[in-house]
């Protein structure tokens, strides 16, 4: 049996240490401190500061411009001038 503090194989932890969060974002710890940490707040559990992968993903989506892809269909239809947008609301 494996270490009781280890996650099962294939499972990713939801919360990451600063170094792991920096690696997840593809940057050094120093770059993470300067450019990511001011925008993504850590969760404090006891004396530990941990970053939520989902919060990092949301911030990265905004930075890369992917958030427009997740807009509601009605918003896309309204922007295109499609009158079906108002009938769906």
C-alpha positions, 0 to 999 in steps of 0.5 A, a space after each residue: 500500500 502506498 503512502 497514506 499522504 499520497 494521492 492515487 495515481 493520476 489524481 492531481 491535487 487541487 491546491 498547489 504550493 507556490 513552487 508547484 503553482 509557478 511550475 503549473 503556470 510555466 514560470 519561475 517562482 520569482 516570475 510567479 511572485 511578480 506577475 501571478 500572485 498579485 492577481 491570484 490570491 492563495 488560500 491559507 490553511 494553517 501556516 501554508 499558502 496554497 493556490 487553487 488550480 481552478 483560480 490559476 486556470 481562470 486567470 490564465 484563461 483571461 490572460 490568454 483571451 480564452 474567456 470569450 470562448 466561454 460566453 453564453 450563446 445568447 451573448 454571441 447571438 446578440 452580438 451577431 444581431 441574431 433576433 433569436 437571442 431575445 427570444 431565448 431570454 
